[in-house]
């Protein structure tokens, strides 16, 4: 399974918030943000904090794809 945070980046653009601002508001580390930038896993607590700041659900920020689906995106 592959994590895809593209929905998060689009939501951040829509809400006019940058990565630094989200880190500060959600009280998450820049390391967690960097991991999401590489589509790596982060603790559920981190995602919940982000959703709280952005007033959204987990489905709005992360998508779980199969490896086959991900290969089709390239």
N, CA, C, O and CB atoms as a CASP TS submission, in Angstrom:
PFRMAT TS
TARGET T0000
AUTHOR 0000-0000-0000
METHOD Language model
MODEL 1
PARENT N/A
ATOM      1  N   UNK     1       0.833  -1.185   0.000  1.00  0.00           N
ATOM      2  CA  UNK     1       0.000   0.000   0.000  1.00  0.00           C
ATOM      3  C   UNK     1       0.881   1.254   0.000  1.00  0.00           C
ATOM      4  O   UNK     1       1.949   1.287   0.611  1.00  0.00           O
ATOM      5  CB  UNK     1      -0.949  -0.005   1.216  1.00  0.00           C
ATOM      6  N   UNK     2       0.411   2.252  -0.686  1.00  0.00           N
ATOM      7  CA  UNK     2       1.123   3.518  -0.825  1.00  0.00           C
ATOM      8  C   UNK     2       0.244   4.639  -0.277  1.00  0.00           C
ATOM      9  O   UNK     2      -0.953   4.702  -0.558  1.00  0.00           O
ATOM     10  CB  UNK     2       1.507   3.786  -2.315  1.00  0.00           C
ATOM     11  N   UNK     3       0.856   5.520   0.507  1.00  0.00           N
ATOM     12  CA  UNK     3       0.137   6.703   0.990  1.00  0.00           C
ATOM     13  C   UNK     3       0.325   7.839   0.000  1.00  0.00           C
ATOM     14  O   UNK     3       1.416   8.030  -0.538  1.00  0.00           O
ATOM     15  CB  UNK     3       0.627   7.121   2.405  1.00  0.00           C
ATOM     16  N   UNK     4      -0.723   8.581  -0.232  1.00  0.00           N
ATOM     17  CA  UNK     4      -0.676   9.713  -1.162  1.00  0.00           C
ATOM     18  C   UNK     4      -1.310  10.920  -0.480  1.00  0.00           C
ATOM     19  O   UNK     4      -2.494  10.907  -0.142  1.00  0.00           O
ATOM     20  CB  UNK     4      -1.411   9.377  -2.511  1.00  0.00           C
ATOM     21  N   UNK     5      -0.505  11.964  -0.281  1.00  0.00           N
ATOM     22  CA  UNK     5      -0.973  13.168   0.410  1.00  0.00           C
ATOM     23  C   UNK     5      -1.327  14.301  -0.553  1.00  0.00           C
ATOM     24  O   UNK     5      -1.426  15.453  -0.129  1.00  0.00           O
ATOM     25  CB  UNK     5       0.085  13.644   1.385  1.00  0.00           C
ATOM     26  N   UNK     6      -1.519  14.001  -1.831  1.00  0.00           N
ATOM     27  CA  UNK     6      -1.837  15.060  -2.798  1.00  0.00           C
ATOM     28  C   UNK     6      -3.088  15.845  -2.417  1.00  0.00           C
ATOM     29  O   UNK     6      -3.174  17.047  -2.667  1.00  0.00           O
ATOM     30  CB  UNK     6      -2.018  14.461  -4.180  1.00  0.00           C
ATOM     31  N   UNK     7      -4.049  15.165  -1.817  1.00  0.00           N
ATOM     32  CA  UNK     7      -5.270  15.863  -1.385  1.00  0.00           C
ATOM     33  C   UNK     7      -4.942  16.928  -0.341  1.00  0.00           C
ATOM     34  O   UNK     7      -5.547  18.000  -0.330  1.00  0.00           O
ATOM     35  CB  UNK     7      -6.296  14.859  -0.813  1.00  0.00           C
ATOM     36  N   UNK     8      -3.978  16.629   0.540  1.00  0.00           N
ATOM     37  CA  UNK     8      -3.575  17.598   1.562  1.00  0.00           C
ATOM     38  C   UNK     8      -2.989  18.843   0.913  1.00  0.00           C
ATOM     39  O   UNK     8      -3.349  19.963   1.275  1.00  0.00           O
ATOM     40  CB  UNK     8      -2.554  16.974   2.531  1.00  0.00           C
ATOM     41  N   UNK     9      -2.088  18.650  -0.047  1.00  0.00           N
ATOM     42  CA  UNK     9      -1.429  19.810  -0.680  1.00  0.00           C
ATOM     43  C   UNK     9      -2.465  20.676  -1.399  1.00  0.00           C
ATOM     44  O   UNK     9      -2.392  21.903  -1.347  1.00  0.00           O
ATOM     45  CB  UNK     9      -0.328  19.343  -1.682  1.00  0.00           C
ATOM     46  N   UNK    10      -3.425  20.042  -2.068  1.00  0.00           N
ATOM     47  CA  UNK    10      -4.473  20.801  -2.759  1.00  0.00           C
ATOM     48  C   UNK    10      -5.351  21.556  -1.764  1.00  0.00           C
ATOM     49  O   UNK    10      -5.730  22.701  -2.006  1.00  0.00           O
ATOM     50  CB  UNK    10      -5.338  19.864  -3.618  1.00  0.00           C
ATOM     51  N   UNK    11      -5.671  20.908  -0.644  1.00  0.00           N
ATOM     52  CA  UNK    11      -6.490  21.548   0.387  1.00  0.00           C
ATOM     53  C   UNK    11      -5.759  22.743   0.994  1.00  0.00           C
ATOM     54  O   UNK    11      -6.369  23.775   1.274  1.00  0.00           O
ATOM     55  CB  UNK    11      -6.859  20.537   1.487  1.00  0.00           C
ATOM     56  N   UNK    12      -4.456  22.598   1.194  1.00  0.00           N
ATOM     57  CA  UNK    12      -3.661  23.703   1.740  1.00  0.00           C
ATOM     58  C   UNK    12      -3.674  24.898   0.788  1.00  0.00           C
ATOM     59  O   UNK    12      -3.757  26.045   1.227  1.00  0.00           O
ATOM     60  CB  UNK    12      -2.210  23.247   2.003  1.00  0.00           C
ATOM     61  N   UNK    13      -3.592  24.630  -0.505  1.00  0.00           N
ATOM     62  CA  UNK    13      -3.658  25.714  -1.493  1.00  0.00           C
ATOM     63  C   UNK    13      -5.024  26.385  -1.425  1.00  0.00           C
ATOM     64  O   UNK    13      -5.121  27.612  -1.413  1.00  0.00           O
ATOM     65  CB  UNK    13      -3.387  25.177  -2.929  1.00  0.00           C
ATOM     66  N   UNK    14      -6.077  25.574  -1.379  1.00  0.00           N
ATOM     67  CA  UNK    14      -7.439  26.118  -1.315  1.00  0.00           C
ATOM     68  C   UNK    14      -7.649  26.981  -0.077  1.00  0.00           C
ATOM     69  O   UNK    14      -8.371  27.977  -0.123  1.00  0.00           O
ATOM     70  CB  UNK    14      -8.460  24.986  -1.329  1.00  0.00           C
ATOM     71  N   UNK    15      -7.016  26.596   1.031  1.00  0.00           N
ATOM     72  CA  UNK    15      -7.193  27.319   2.291  1.00  0.00           C
ATOM     73  C   UNK    15      -6.096  28.360   2.516  1.00  0.00           C
ATOM     74  O   UNK    15      -6.040  29.002   3.565  1.00  0.00           O
ATOM     75  CB  UNK    15      -7.218  26.340   3.454  1.00  0.00           C
ATOM     76  N   UNK    16      -5.226  28.516   1.514  1.00  0.00           N
ATOM     77  CA  UNK    16      -4.171  29.534   1.547  1.00  0.00           C
ATOM     78  C   UNK    16      -3.280  29.407   2.791  1.00  0.00           C
ATOM     79  O   UNK    16      -3.038  30.385   3.499  1.00  0.00           O
ATOM     80  CB  UNK    16      -4.794  30.928   1.499  1.00  0.00           C
ATOM     81  N   UNK    17      -2.803  28.189   3.037  1.00  0.00           N
ATOM     82  CA  UNK    17      -1.904  27.953   4.161  1.00  0.00           C
ATOM     83  C   UNK    17      -0.676  27.206   3.649  1.00  0.00           C
ATOM     84  O   UNK    17      -0.793  26.273   2.856  1.00  0.00           O
ATOM     85  CB  UNK    17      -2.616  27.150   5.298  1.00  0.00           C
ATOM     86  N   UNK    18       0.491  27.622   4.106  1.00  0.00           N
ATOM     87  CA  UNK    18       1.715  26.955   3.674  1.00  0.00           C
ATOM     88  C   UNK    18       2.140  25.907   4.701  1.00  0.00           C
ATOM     89  O   UNK    18       1.540  25.796   5.770  1.00  0.00           O
ATOM     90  CB  UNK    18       2.844  27.982   3.456  1.00  0.00           C
ATOM     91  N   UNK    19       3.177  25.142   4.368  1.00  0.00           N
ATOM     92  CA  UNK    19       3.623  24.052   5.238  1.00  0.00           C
ATOM     93  C   UNK    19       4.072  24.559   6.600  1.00  0.00           C
ATOM     94  O   UNK    19       3.750  23.959   7.625  1.00  0.00           O
ATOM     95  CB  UNK    19       4.757  23.285   4.580  1.00  0.00           C
ATOM     96  N   UNK    20       4.810  25.657   6.615  1.00  0.00           N
ATOM     97  CA  UNK    20       5.286  26.213   7.883  1.00  0.00           C
ATOM     98  C   UNK    20       4.117  26.642   8.754  1.00  0.00           C
ATOM     99  O   UNK    20       4.090  26.360   9.952  1.00  0.00           O
ATOM    100  CB  UNK    20       6.223  27.403   7.636  1.00  0.00           C
ATOM    101  N   UNK    21       3.160  27.319   8.156  1.00  0.00           N
ATOM    102  CA  UNK    21       1.983  27.765   8.894  1.00  0.00           C
ATOM    103  C   UNK    21       1.185  26.602   9.452  1.00  0.00           C
ATOM    104  O   UNK    21       0.707  26.658  10.584  1.00  0.00           O
ATOM    105  CB  UNK    21       1.100  28.607   8.006  1.00  0.00           C
ATOM    106  N   UNK    22       1.041  25.547   8.661  1.00  0.00           N
ATOM    107  CA  UNK    22       0.295  24.382   9.126  1.00  0.00           C
ATOM    108  C   UNK    22       1.029  23.698  10.275  1.00  0.00           C
ATOM    109  O   UNK    22       0.405  23.270  11.245  1.00  0.00           O
ATOM    110  CB  UNK    22       0.069  23.393   7.973  1.00  0.00           C
ATOM    111  N   UNK    23       2.343  23.596  10.168  1.00  0.00           N
ATOM    112  CA  UNK    23       3.133  22.998  11.253  1.00  0.00           C
ATOM    113  C   UNK    23       2.914  23.754  12.557  1.00  0.00           C
ATOM    114  O   UNK    23       2.718  23.149  13.611  1.00  0.00           O
ATOM    115  CB  UNK    23       4.633  22.988  10.893  1.00  0.00           C
ATOM    116  N   UNK    24       2.949  25.068  12.477  1.00  0.00           N
ATOM    117  CA  UNK    24       2.777  25.885  13.686  1.00  0.00           C
ATOM    118  C   UNK    24       1.366  25.760  14.242  1.00  0.00           C
ATOM    119  O   UNK    24       1.189  25.555  15.443  1.00  0.00           O
ATOM    120  CB  UNK    24       3.088  27.355  13.387  1.00  0.00           C
ATOM    121  N   UNK    25       0.363  25.881  13.381  1.00  0.00           N
ATOM    122  CA  UNK    25      -1.027  25.838  13.842  1.00  0.00           C
ATOM    123  C   UNK    25      -1.414  24.461  14.385  1.00  0.00           C
ATOM    124  O   UNK    25      -2.138  24.363  15.376  1.00  0.00           O
ATOM    125  CB  UNK    25      -1.963  26.223  12.705  1.00  0.00           C
ATOM    126  N   UNK    26      -0.933  23.404  13.738  1.00  0.00           N
ATOM    127  CA  UNK    26      -1.284  22.045  14.155  1.00  0.00           C
ATOM    128  C   UNK    26      -0.342  21.518  15.237  1.00  0.00           C
ATOM    129  O   UNK    26      -0.572  20.457  15.818  1.00  0.00           O
ATOM    130  CB  UNK    26      -1.264  21.108  12.953  1.00  0.00           C
ATOM    131  N   UNK    27       0.717  22.275  15.493  1.00  0.00           N
ATOM    132  CA  UNK    27       1.726  21.858  16.478  1.00  0.00           C
ATOM    133  C   UNK    27       2.310  20.493  16.116  1.00  0.00           C
ATOM    134  O   UNK    27       2.380  19.583  16.942  1.00  0.00           O
ATOM    135  CB  UNK    27       1.112  21.811  17.895  1.00  0.00           C
ATOM    136  N   UNK    28       2.728  20.384  14.848  1.00  0.00           N
ATOM    137  CA  UNK    28       3.394  19.171  14.382  1.00  0.00           C
ATOM    138  C   UNK    28       4.810  19.538  13.962  1.00  0.00           C
ATOM    139  O   UNK    28       5.107  20.704  13.705  1.00  0.00           O
ATOM    140  CB  UNK    28       2.611  18.506  13.203  1.00  0.00           C
ATOM    141  N   UNK    29       5.668  18.551  13.895  1.00  0.00           N
ATOM    142  CA  UNK    29       7.068  18.807  13.561  1.00  0.00           C
ATOM    143  C   UNK    29       7.258  18.998  12.054  1.00  0.00           C
ATOM    144  O   UNK    29       6.473  18.515  11.238  1.00  0.00           O
ATOM    145  CB  UNK    29       7.949  17.657  14.058  1.00  0.00           C
ATOM    146  N   UNK    30       8.316  19.711  11.724  1.00  0.00           N
ATOM    147  CA  UNK    30       8.663  19.859  10.311  1.00  0.00           C
ATOM    148  C   UNK    30       9.093  18.507   9.745  1.00  0.00           C
ATOM    149  O   UNK    30       8.968  18.264   8.545  1.00  0.00           O
ATOM    150  CB  UNK    30       9.790  20.913  10.125  1.00  0.00           C
ATOM    151  N   UNK    31       9.598  17.631  10.609  1.00  0.00           N
ATOM    152  CA  UNK    31       9.970  16.286  10.184  1.00  0.00           C
ATOM    153  C   UNK    31       8.742  15.515   9.698  1.00  0.00           C
ATOM    154  O   UNK    31       8.807  14.806   8.694  1.00  0.00           O
ATOM    155  CB  UNK    31      10.655  15.529  11.336  1.00  0.00           C
ATOM    156  N   UNK    32       7.629  15.657  10.409  1.00  0.00           N
ATOM    157  CA  UNK    32       6.386  14.996   9.990  1.00  0.00           C
ATOM    158  C   UNK    32       5.935  15.537   8.637  1.00  0.00           C
ATOM    159  O   UNK    32       5.491  14.777   7.777  1.00  0.00           O
ATOM    160  CB  UNK    32       5.269  15.199  11.049  1.00  0.00           C
ATOM    161  N   UNK    33       6.050  16.839   8.451  1.00  0.00           N
ATOM    162  CA  UNK    33       5.660  17.451   7.179  1.00  0.00           C
ATOM    163  C   UNK    33       6.560  16.939   6.053  1.00  0.00           C
ATOM    164  O   UNK    33       6.090  16.668   4.949  1.00  0.00           O
ATOM    165  CB  UNK    33       5.731  18.998   7.269  1.00  0.00           C
ATOM    166  N   UNK    34       7.847  16.811   6.339  1.00  0.00           N
ATOM    167  CA  UNK    34       8.783  16.297   5.333  1.00  0.00           C
ATOM    168  C   UNK    34       8.441  14.856   4.960  1.00  0.00           C
ATOM    169  O   UNK    34       8.509  14.482   3.789  1.00  0.00           O
ATOM    170  CB  UNK    34      10.232  16.381   5.852  1.00  0.00           C
ATOM    171  N   UNK    35       8.076  14.053   5.947  1.00  0.00           N
ATOM    172  CA  UNK    35       7.687  12.665   5.672  1.00  0.00           C
ATOM    173  C   UNK    35       6.468  12.618   4.757  1.00  0.00           C
ATOM    174  O   UNK    35       6.408  11.804   3.836  1.00  0.00           O
ATOM    175  CB  UNK    35       7.392  11.914   6.985  1.00  0.00           C
ATOM    176  N   UNK    36       5.500  13.489   5.012  1.00  0.00           N
ATOM    177  CA  UNK    36       4.316  13.518   4.154  1.00  0.00           C
ATOM    178  C   UNK    36       4.696  13.958   2.743  1.00  0.00           C
ATOM    179  O   UNK    36       4.109  13.495   1.765  1.00  0.00           O
ATOM    180  CB  UNK    36       3.241  14.460   4.741  1.00  0.00           C
ATOM    181  N   UNK    37       5.671  14.847   2.640  1.00  0.00           N
ATOM    182  CA  UNK    37       6.147  15.279   1.329  1.00  0.00           C
ATOM    183  C   UNK    37       6.750  14.138   0.527  1.00  0.00           C
ATOM    184  O   UNK    37       6.779  14.174  -0.704  1.00  0.00           O
ATOM    185  CB  UNK    37       7.164  16.379   1.487  1.00  0.00           C
ATOM    186  N   UNK    38       7.236  13.118   1.242  1.00  0.00           N
ATOM    187  CA  UNK    38       7.799  11.927   0.594  1.00  0.00           C
ATOM    188  C   UNK    38       6.793  10.770   0.566  1.00  0.00           C
ATOM    189  O   UNK    38       7.150   9.632   0.260  1.00  0.00           O
ATOM    190  CB  UNK    38       9.080  11.487   1.319  1.00  0.00           C
ATOM    191  N   UNK    39       5.533  11.078   0.889  1.00  0.00           N
ATOM    192  CA  UNK    39       4.460  10.071   0.948  1.00  0.00           C
ATOM    193  C   UNK    39       4.793   8.922   1.895  1.00  0.00           C
ATOM    194  O   UNK    39       4.474   7.765   1.624  1.00  0.00           O
ATOM    195  CB  UNK    39       4.187   9.516  -0.444  1.00  0.00           C
ATOM    196  N   UNK    40       5.446   9.262   3.020  1.00  0.00           N
ATOM    197  CA  UNK    40       5.746   8.277   4.051  1.00  0.00           C
ATOM    198  C   UNK    40       4.676   8.357   5.139  1.00  0.00           C
ATOM    199  O   UNK    40       3.939   9.339   5.231  1.00  0.00           O
ATOM    200  CB  UNK    40       7.168   8.508   4.650  1.00  0.00           C
ATOM    201  N   UNK    41       4.605   7.321   5.948  1.00  0.00           N
ATOM    202  CA  UNK    41       3.586   7.293   6.999  1.00  0.00           C
ATOM    203  C   UNK    41       3.963   8.222   8.152  1.00  0.00           C
ATOM    204  O   UNK    41       5.140   8.415   8.459  1.00  0.00           O
ATOM    205  CB  UNK    41       3.390   5.860   7.518  1.00  0.00           C
ATOM    206  N   UNK    42       2.954   8.779   8.767  1.00  0.00           N
ATOM    207  CA  UNK    42       3.098   9.608   9.964  1.00  0.00           C
ATOM    208  C   UNK    42       2.069   9.103  10.974  1.00  0.00           C
ATOM    209  O   UNK    42       1.100   8.449  10.589  1.00  0.00           O
ATOM    210  CB  UNK    42       2.896  11.154   9.643  1.00  0.00           C
ATOM    211  N   UNK    43       2.266   9.396  12.255  1.00  0.00           N
ATOM    212  CA  UNK    43       1.289   8.939  13.255  1.00  0.00           C
ATOM    213  C   UNK    43      -0.116   9.480  12.981  1.00  0.00           C
ATOM    214  O   UNK    43      -0.284  10.596  12.489  1.00  0.00           O
ATOM    215  CB  UNK    43       1.736   9.361  14.653  1.00  0.00           C
ATOM    216  N   UNK    44      -1.101   8.678  13.304  1.00  0.00           N
ATOM    217  CA  UNK    44      -2.491   9.089  13.136  1.00  0.00           C
ATOM    218  C   UNK    44      -2.761  10.388  13.885  1.00  0.00           C
ATOM    219  O   UNK    44      -3.516  11.234  13.405  1.00  0.00           O
ATOM    220  CB  UNK    44      -3.441   7.986  13.624  1.00  0.00           C
ATOM    221  N   UNK    45      -2.157  10.552  15.045  1.00  0.00           N
ATOM    222  CA  UNK    45      -2.330  11.774  15.838  1.00  0.00           C
ATOM    223  C   UNK    45      -1.935  13.018  15.031  1.00  0.00           C
ATOM    224  O   UNK    45      -2.579  14.061  15.137  1.00  0.00           O
ATOM    225  CB  UNK    45      -1.491  11.695  17.131  1.00  0.00           C
ATOM    226  N   UNK    46      -0.886  12.901  14.237  1.00  0.00           N
ATOM    227  CA  UNK    46      -0.445  14.016  13.395  1.00  0.00           C
ATOM    228  C   UNK    46      -1.520  14.375  12.380  1.00  0.00           C
ATOM    229  O   UNK    46      -1.829  15.550  12.180  1.00  0.00           O
ATOM    230  CB  UNK    46       0.872  13.666  12.675  1.00  0.00           C
ATOM    231  N   UNK    47      -2.087  13.361  11.743  1.00  0.00           N
ATOM    232  CA  UNK    47      -3.132  13.603  10.745  1.00  0.00           C
ATOM    233  C   UNK    47      -4.380  14.201  11.382  1.00  0.00           C
ATOM    234  O   UNK    47      -5.038  15.054  10.786  1.00  0.00           O
ATOM    235  CB  UNK    47      -3.488  12.303  10.022  1.00  0.00           C
ATOM    236  N   UNK    48      -4.705  13.758  12.589  1.00  0.00           N
ATOM    237  CA  UNK    48      -5.871  14.293  13.295  1.00  0.00           C
ATOM    238  C   UNK    48      -5.658  15.772  13.615  1.00  0.00           C
ATOM    239  O   UNK    48      -6.587  16.571  13.492  1.00  0.00           O
ATOM    240  CB  UNK    48      -6.140  13.493  14.594  1.00  0.00           C
ATOM    241  N   UNK    49      -4.451  16.140  14.022  1.00  0.00           N
ATOM    242  CA  UNK    49      -4.143  17.549  14.311  1.00  0.00           C
ATOM    243  C   UNK    49      -4.295  18.398  13.052  1.00  0.00           C
ATOM    244  O   UNK    49      -4.826  19.508  13.106  1.00  0.00           O
ATOM    245  CB  UNK    49      -2.710  17.689  14.878  1.00  0.00           C
ATOM    246  N   UNK    50      -3.830  17.877  11.931  1.00  0.00           N
ATOM    247  CA  UNK    50      -3.951  18.591  10.658  1.00  0.00           C
ATOM    248  C   UNK    50      -5.425  18.765  10.296  1.00  0.00           C
ATOM    249  O   UNK    50      -5.851  19.850   9.901  1.00  0.00           O
ATOM    250  CB  UNK    50      -3.202  17.834   9.530  1.00  0.00           C
ATOM    251  N   UNK    51      -6.192  17.694  10.432  1.00  0.00           N
ATOM    252  CA  UNK    51      -7.623  17.759  10.118  1.00  0.00           C
ATOM    253  C   UNK    51      -8.340  18.759  11.016  1.00  0.00           C
ATOM    254  O   UNK    51      -9.260  19.447  10.574  1.00  0.00           O
ATOM    255  CB  UNK    51      -8.266  16.376  10.260  1.00  0.00           C
ATOM    256  N   UNK    52      -7.925  18.840  12.268  1.00  0.00           N
ATOM    257  CA  UNK    52      -8.543  19.782  13.196  1.00  0.00           C
ATOM    258  C   UNK    52      -8.304  21.220  12.739  1.00  0.00           C
ATOM    259  O   UNK    52      -9.220  22.043  12.770  1.00  0.00           O
ATOM    260  CB  UNK    52      -7.995  19.576  14.619  1.00  0.00           C
ATOM    261  N   UNK    53      -7.089  21.521  12.318  1.00  0.00           N
ATOM    262  CA  UNK    53      -6.756  22.874  11.856  1.00  0.00           C
ATOM    263  C   UNK    53      -7.475  23.194  10.547  1.00  0.00           C
ATOM    264  O   UNK    53      -8.006  24.291  10.377  1.00  0.00           O
ATOM    265  CB  UNK    53      -5.232  23.023  11.671  1.00  0.00           C
ATOM    266  N   UNK    54      -7.491  22.238   9.628  1.00  0.00           N
ATOM    267  CA  UNK    54      -8.077  22.478   8.305  1.00  0.00           C
ATOM    268  C   UNK    54      -9.589  22.237   8.271  1.00  0.00           C
ATOM    269  O   UNK    54     -10.232  22.457   7.244  1.00  0.00           O
ATOM    270  CB  UNK    54      -7.403  21.590   7.280  1.00  0.00           C
ATOM    271  N   UNK    55     -10.150  21.788   9.388  1.00  0.00           N
ATOM    272  CA  UNK    55     -11.599  21.523   9.480  1.00  0.00           C
ATOM    273  C   UNK    55     -12.036  20.540   8.388  1.00  0.00           C
ATOM    274  O   UNK    55     -12.922  20.827   7.583  1.00  0.00           O
ATOM    275  CB  UNK    55     -12.407  22.849   9.360  1.00  0.00           C
ATOM    276  N   UNK    56     -11.384  19.372   8.388  1.00  0.00           N
ATOM    277  CA  UNK    56     -11.674  18.369   7.376  1.00  0.00           C
ATOM    278  C   UNK    56     -11.571  16.977   7.988  1.00  0.00           C
ATOM    279  O   UNK    56     -11.344  16.839   9.190  1.00  0.00           O
ATOM    280  CB  UNK    56     -10.716  18.509   6.173  1.00  0.00           C
ATOM    281  N   UNK    57     -11.736  15.956   7.167  1.00  0.00           N
ATOM    282  CA  UNK    57     -11.617  14.573   7.618  1.00  0.00           C
ATOM    283  C   UNK    57     -10.339  13.954   7.065  1.00  0.00           C
ATOM    284  O   UNK    57      -9.673  14.536   6.208  1.00  0.00           O
ATOM    285  CB  UNK    57     -12.849  13.748   7.186  1.00  0.00           C
ATOM    286  N   UNK    58     -10.009  12.773   7.564  1.00  0.00           N
ATOM    287  CA  UNK    58      -8.821  12.073   7.070  1.00  0.00           C
ATOM    288  C   UNK    58      -8.905  11.813   5.570  1.00  0.00           C
ATOM    289  O   UNK    58      -7.896  11.882   4.868  1.00  0.00           O
ATOM    290  CB  UNK    58      -8.639  10.753   7.814  1.00  0.00           C
ATOM    291  N   UNK    59     -10.100  11.517   5.081  1.00  0.00           N
ATOM    292  CA  UNK    59     -10.273  11.268   3.644  1.00  0.00           C
ATOM    293  C   UNK    59      -9.952  12.497   2.805  1.00  0.00           C
ATOM    294  O   UNK    59      -9.676  12.379   1.611  1.00  0.00           O
ATOM    295  CB  UNK    59     -11.696  10.817   3.360  1.00  0.00           C
ATOM    296  N   UNK    60      -9.986  13.666   3.417  1.00  0.00           N
ATOM    297  CA  UNK    60      -9.678  14.899   2.698  1.00  0.00           C
ATOM    298  C   UNK    60      -8.180  15.156   2.575  1.00  0.00           C
ATOM    299  O   UNK    60      -7.763  16.006   1.788  1.00  0.00           O
ATOM    300  CB  UNK    60     -10.332  16.065   3.385  1.00  0.00           C
ATOM    301  N   UNK    61      -7.354  14.420   3.355  1.00  0.00           N
ATOM    302  CA  UNK    61      -5.919  14.716   3.353  1.00  0.00           C
ATOM    303  C   UNK    61      -5.037  13.572   2.884  1.00  0.00           C
ATOM    304  O   UNK    61      -3.929  13.810   2.404  1.00  0.00           O
ATOM    305  CB  UNK    61      -5.498  15.110   4.715  1.00  0.00           C
ATOM    306  N   UNK    62      -5.498  12.351   3.009  1.00  0.00           N
ATOM    307  CA  UNK    62      -4.645  11.219   2.623  1.00  0.00           C
ATOM    308  C   UNK    62      -5.466  10.179   1.870  1.00  0.00           C
ATOM    309  O   UNK    62      -6.644   9.955   2.150  1.00  0.00           O
ATOM    310  CB  UNK    62      -3.979  10.580   3.868  1.00  0.00           C
ATOM    311  N   UNK    63      -4.803   9.558   0.913  1.00  0.00           N
ATOM    312  CA  UNK    63      -5.422   8.489   0.135  1.00  0.00           C
ATOM    313  C   UNK    63      -4.492   7.284   0.189  1.00  0.00           C
ATOM    314  O   UNK    63      -3.275   7.423   0.062  1.00  0.00           O
ATOM    315  CB  UNK    63      -5.696   8.936  -1.351  1.00  0.00           C
ATOM    316  N   UNK    64      -5.064   6.114   0.376  1.00  0.00           N
ATOM    317  CA  UNK    64      -4.278   4.883   0.390  1.00  0.00           C
ATOM    318  C   UNK    64      -4.490   4.192  -0.943  1.00  0.00           C
ATOM    319  O   UNK    64      -5.615   3.870  -1.327  1.00  0.00           O
ATOM    320  CB  UNK    64      -4.678   3.949   1.589  1.00  0.00           C
ATOM    321  N   UNK    65      -3.385   3.971  -1.640  1.00  0.00           N
ATOM    322  CA  UNK    65      -3.455   3.358  -2.965  1.00  0.00           C
ATOM    323  C   UNK    65      -2.698   2.038  -2.966  1.00  0.00           C
ATOM    324  O   UNK    65      -1.774   1.839  -2.177  1.00  0.00           O
ATOM    325  CB  UNK    65      -2.885   4.306  -4.042  1.00  0.00           C
ATOM    326  N   UNK    66      -3.093   1.154  -3.846  1.00  0.00           N
ATOM    327  CA  UNK    66      -2.332  -0.074  -4.041  1.00  0.00           C
ATOM    328  C   UNK    66      -1.108   0.272  -4.882  1.00  0.00           C
ATOM    329  O   UNK    66      -1.081   1.300  -5.558  1.00  0.00           O
ATOM    330  CB  UNK    66      -3.203  -1.192  -4.728  1.00  0.00           C
ATOM    331  N   UNK    67      -0.114  -0.576  -4.837  1.00  0.00           N
ATOM    332  CA  UNK    67       1.092  -0.328  -5.635  1.00  0.00           C
ATOM    333  C   UNK    67       0.759  -0.283  -7.123  1.00  0.00           C
ATOM    334  O   UNK    67       1.375   0.469  -7.879  1.00  0.00           O
ATOM    335  CB  UNK    67       2.152  -1.414  -5.363  1.00  0.00           C
ATOM    336  N   UNK    68      -0.208  -1.079  -7.536  1.00  0.00           N
ATOM    337  CA  UNK    68      -0.604  -1.096  -8.943  1.00  0.00           C
ATOM    338  C   UNK    68      -1.208   0.244  -9.358  1.00  0.00           C
ATOM    339  O   UNK    68      -0.920   0.753 -10.441  1.00  0.00           O
ATOM    340  CB  UNK    68      -1.606  -2.229  -9.202  1.00  0.00           C
ATOM    341  N   UNK    69      -2.048   0.813  -8.487  1.00  0.00           N
ATOM    342  CA  UNK    69      -2.642   2.126  -8.774  1.00  0.00           C
ATOM    343  C   UNK    69      -1.563   3.182  -8.899  1.00  0.00           C
ATOM    344  O   UNK    69      -1.605   4.017  -9.803  1.00  0.00           O
ATOM    345  CB  UNK    69      -3.645   2.525  -7.679  1.00  0.00           C
ATOM    346  N   UNK    70      -0.598   3.149  -7.996  1.00  0.00           N
ATOM    347  CA  UNK    70       0.463   4.144  -7.980  1.00  0.00           C
ATOM    348  C   UNK    70       1.306   4.064  -9.245  1.00  0.00           C
ATOM    349  O   UNK    70       1.721   5.094  -9.776  1.00  0.00           O
ATOM    350  CB  UNK    70       1.342   3.963  -6.749  1.00  0.00           C
ATOM    351  N   UNK    71       1.566   2.857  -9.733  1.00  0.00           N
ATOM    352  CA  UNK    71       2.347   2.705 -10.959  1.00  0.00           C
ATOM    353  C   UNK    71       1.630   3.319 -12.150  1.00  0.00           C
ATOM    354  O   UNK    71       2.283   3.777 -13.088  1.00  0.00           O
ATOM    355  CB  UNK    71       2.634   1.231 -11.228  1.00  0.00           C
ATOM    356  N   UNK    72       0.322   3.338 -12.135  1.00  0.00           N
ATOM    357  CA  UNK    72      -0.449   3.932 -13.214  1.00  0.00           C
ATOM    358  C   UNK    72      -0.371   5.438 -13.245  1.00  0.00           C
ATOM    359  O   UNK    72      -0.678   6.050 -14.268  1.00  0.00           O
ATOM    360  CB  UNK    72      -1.866   3.517 -13.108  1.00  0.00           C
ATOM    361  N   UNK    73       0.040   6.065 -12.126  1.00  0.00           N
ATOM    362  CA  UNK    73       0.131   7.521 -12.055  1.00  0.00           C
ATOM    363  C   UNK    73       1.374   8.063 -12.737  1.00  0.00           C
ATOM    364  O   UNK    73       1.449   9.255 -13.034  1.00  0.00           O
ATOM    365  CB  UNK    73       0.111   7.968 -10.620  1.00  0.00           C
ATOM    366  N   UNK    74       2.349   7.202 -12.988  1.00  0.00           N
ATOM    367  CA  UNK    74       3.630   7.673 -13.545  1.00  0.00           C
ATOM    368  C   UNK    74       3.589   7.824 -15.018  1.00  0.00           C
ATOM    369  O   UNK    74       4.587   8.210 -15.627  1.00  0.00           O
ATOM    370  CB  UNK    74       4.735   6.746 -13.188  1.00  0.00           C
TER
END
